Amino acid sequence: MPATAPLLVVEDDNIVRMLMVDVLEELGYEVKEAENAEVALALLGDPQQQFALMLTDVGLPGMNGQELARQTREMRPLLPVVFASGYGDNIEVPEDMHLISKPFTIEQLRDKMNAILG
């Protein structure tokens, strides 16, 4: 059962972001998208905007995904954060956050979302 609040996808590569959004929407999720950390923080800073989860690339230009996650936690301490990374095992993920390695299949993304969101 997909979340009622939208998911936030933060990815600087337009094609990758479009594919992730399309897959998540096919899985039944509502999705908001941001092409960088600044746009994501603006969305997260809007008290009218609710999110069920943030899925962010690690290698964003400017502020990277890990710094974005740190600032997100200051604003929304309970928001689940998932890092999408092509570097897999080479990044450190805080204990209460999650990782999905790129490239991932639709099934892997679905299973990760279901595991986190219930």
N, C-alpha and C positions, 0 to 999 in steps of 0.2 A: 504494500500500500504506500504509494508515494507521499512525501511530505506535503502538508498543506501550504506552508510558507515556501517561497521560491528558494532555489539554490543560487549562489553567486559563483560564476565561473570567471576567473581572472587569468587571462592568457594573452600575451602580446602578439602571437602569430595568428593573423586573421583566419587562416584556413583551419588551423588546429582548433581555435576557439569555436568556429562555426561547426566543425564536426562534433566537438564535445557537447555543444548546446543541442545540436540535432539529436544526438544519441540520448541525452538526458530527457529531452522532450518526448522522444519515442518511448522511453521508459515510463512516461507519465508525469514527469516533474515539470513544474514551472521554473523557468531559468531567467535570471538577469545576468548580463555580461559586462565585463570591464576589460579594457585593453591594457590597463596598467594599474599600479598600486594606487596612484592618486585618484583615479576614477572609482576604484573599489572603496577607498577610504571615504570618499564623498557619499557614496551609496550607504555605507555602513554607519556614517555619521548622521544620517537622516532618521530621526526617531520614529517617523511614520512607516519606515521600511522595515519589514521583518524578513529574516532569512533563517532557513533550516540548517544550512551548511555552506561553507566556503571551500571551493575547490580552486587552488591556485598553482600556477606554474612556479617553480623555484627560481628559474633564470629570467626574471623580469628586468627590463631596462630601468635604470635609475634605482629605485628601491626594490630589492629582491623579495621573493616570496616569504622568506623567513622573517625579514623585518616587517613586512606587511602583516604576517601572522601575529607577531609580537604586539604591534599597534592595535590590531583587531581585538586581541585578548584584553587590552586595556579598556576598549569601548564595549565589547561584548564578551565577557568572560566565559560564558557557557556555549558560545557558538562552536560547533565542531569544525575543525580545519583539516583539509586533506591536501597534501602536496602531491602534485603530478610532476615527476622528474624523469628525464632520460638518463640520469646518472644513478638511479636506483640506490644501491647499497652505499654509495659514496657520500650521501648527505645525512646529516644528523637531524632527526625529527624529535621534537620535544615529546616527552612521555605521553601527554594527553592529546597528541595530534596523530594524524595518520598519513600514510604514503601509498601512492599507487605509481608503479613504474611505467613509463612510456617506452615503447608503444604498448597499449593495453587493448584487450578485446572488449566488445560490447558487454559480454558476459562478465568479464572481470570488473568493469565499471559498475554494472548492475549489482553484482555481489558485494562490492565495497560499499556502495550507497546503502544497500539493504542492511549490511552488518552495522553500519554506523547509525542509521536513522531508525532501524527497527522495522 
